[in-house]
């Protein structure tokens, strides 16, 4: 028994191979290599389980990877195929001669029913060892069980259906809970629901299947020997028990719909195919006397679940009276019939037998065949052997079957992951549609194949199907890779030519107006398609040439807009004198480069609108690049032309705040030509600082001089600080203007006096107005009467200057008095200073023994020291260190020099007198030691370091030297 594990690793030496449909070889076509790289694995592979039973096998069921078989009459063998080396033996405990009639295992592999020939039923749970009889079931020979896949669990079956040999259908429910000695029985209830009848009366219920559809409806299919019954209904809402009573109650007054066949095997069997566990079944197969009825299950149909029904008749030698089939199982595309000596597999699509797998006589006749829906494995057994069929890639060749049936959608679905087969299906579908004259569909299919492009194109050309050819080319274009630029260029050009030819042929036909509009929309959709945008952009030059050759200016503009080739659009509008439309394109797309290019043309025709567009663009436009267009436009000299140029330049200067010199210079030229008043206002607004004006001063001066704008020239002279030239020119215009210019050099009194003398000379000599000259003399305090007297002619009498001379004499007298007063104050101050010096010579200070240095706080008398009148005392070296940082660099150098010379000077000789020779030698050698000390005292001790100017100057010095800041900062961390 331990060798059962080897069933998953057994070799395939004892195997049968099924390859339905077409042989698994490559299909030659243009796009793929026709080569079979490895041997195809058979669809159905048979394995004999390496297991020899101790007794004959009487029954075998498999579900959810749980295998149960009855051996002899009293032994139950249970195997979890995931742990095949741990089989479990259960004794049924039967002492009578009753044998196992049938066994039933639910979809979870948890609930096992054993029907005995003595009309008793035993229950065994997957998690228990105890065999429990079902007392309520006694007296019924169970032929079939319909498990509840919706409500069944490992602990409870939920409501289930039970069919008996007497034709009765019961509803029951089983529970796995055992309890104690007097605990509840496993069969919670067992009540009759319905009786199935044939012509002769009640007939055995051979098969029962209960399912629930996606919409919540329940349905039950029950079979007898010759009939297949359908029970369809919906459980009552709010029912406490979700059983089948309501479903069968609907057929209490009338029989359910059924299918009947005359011949009988004495039994029948029903098989379902469910793609996934706990999903609705998709197909059925009913094995009865006349053959196998198979088809699809459609839960959405109100009258019958069965659809696409077909009957596969038994071949000669198979059927009632010959070699009757014993069991049937259903896979996705095949049903397998079990005969006494073989297994036959029939394709449900074609009805052909694709496998006859014969068994050796030494194993004995086959007894039954079952399917494990959870794994898809098929199990067959004799009394002495167990076999298993693996189903692998059953759908691999189904596509060819559907292809032969012209069911192309299904064929493509089942070869979606096989590009070579998919290409064959598409080519066959394309040919089929072409023969059916469905040319557009054919073109769509051909575009997906690897067929030769030239052949397909010629095929549509020969059939004169330009529309289909365009569809084919368009889909081919959409499938190109980015690197295939040459192919894309050719396809786009060809498609454009086809559309243009079609439009040209339809344009002149009034009866084809709707077709023309439809074709035009398709052409525009092609041009604007996002999928083709890259290819169309790469081929835009050739497409424009094609459009031009056909004279289709409408689509030329349309295509240029799509390609965002607005330059071509604007040029087209300009050529057709649609200047406002051209400006609308420029304003809509706001491309500065296009404005620069087309402004010289547009400004000649729509100047105001163009300037409005410029102003709306604002700072996005570089006004310097628009000046050439304005210059060419304003050369005509008309007022409107100059006004538009001036309006835009004023917008740039006043609103945008442009500072470019070229813009300001051009605005100056416009003002000088047409608006002198605005010229002077602009110059005055620009200011009088030569570093802040944005125009060229020399250019402005020349421009104003050329046009005779003297006041503007005077202003420019003032900005250039050429005051003499400004006064000279202003005197030609207005004396008051000259006076304003003369007062400008405030820091240069000599220049001001010179300028005022120019004004006085002009007034006297040119205007010969003595009163004005006197007023001019009064306006400038720098001028005196004696300065202007030389300018007057000899005939002028003293009466004209009497007041001026008197005023001048009074001023001189007042000035002399001021000087006398200042001299007296200076004399008094000198006397006070002499008195203070005399007092200072007699002042002294007292130093006590305990007095300390104000800097180092050590006793003062132990070293040379300085005493200041403010009371501060310093050691000589301490004062030197305190004063040095505050001295200027040149004084620090002088201090170092004095210290060096003082250190090098000889000490004074001891004695009271020095010889004349010593004094003469010291005089020739340099300053004496006393002189050096006096110079040092003058430099260091001129004032107290804490009370003098040195302390005042150090008020803004930081407490910590910046050069030592980092060192000091680190010392605090």
ABEGO torsion letter per residue (X at the ends): XAAAAAAAABBAABBBBBBBEBBBBBBBBAABBBBBABBBBBABBBBBBBBBBABBBABBBBBGGBBBBBBEAABBBBBBAABAABBBBBBAGBABABBBABBBBBAAGABBBBBBAAGBBBBBBAABABBBBBAAABGBBBABBBBBAAABBAABAEBBBBBBAAGBBBBBBBBABAEBAABBBABABBBBABBBBBAAEBBBBABBBBBBBAAGBBBBBBBBAABBBBBBBBBBBGBABBBAAAAAAAAAABBBBBBBBABBAGBBBBBBBBABBGBBBABBBBBBAAEBBBEBBBAABAABABBGBBBBBBBBGBEBGBBBBABBBBBAABBBBBBAABBBBBBAAAGBBABBBBBBAAAEBBABBBBBAAAGBBBBBBAABBBBBBBBGAAAAAAAAAAAAGBAAAAAAAAAABAAAAAAAAAAAAAAAAAAGBAAAAAAAAAABABBAAAAAAAAAAAGBAAAAAAAAAAAAAABBAABAAAAAAAAAAAAAAAAAAAAAAAABAAAAAAAAAAAAAAAAAAABAAAAAAAAAAAAAAAAAAAAAGBAAAAAAAAAAAGBAAAAAAAAAAAGBAAAAAAAAAAAGBAAAAAAAAAAAAAABAAAAAAAAAAAEAABBAAAAAAAAAAAAAAGBAAAAAAAAAAAAAAAAAAGBABAAAAAAAAAAAAAABAAAAAAAAAAAEABAAABABBAAAAAAAAAAAGBAAAAAAAAAAAGBAAAAAAAAAAABAAAAAAAAAABAABAAAAAAAAAAAAAAAAAAAGBAAAAAAAAAABAABBAAAAAAABBAABBAAAAAAAAAAAAAAAAAAAAAAAAAAAAAAAAAAAAAAAAAAAAABBBBBBAABBBAAAGBBAAABBBBBBAAGBBBBAAAAAAAAAAABBAAAAAAAAAAAAAAAABBBBBBEABBBAAAAAAAAAAEBBAAAAAAAAAAAAAABBAAABAAAAAAAABBABBAAAAAAAAAAAX
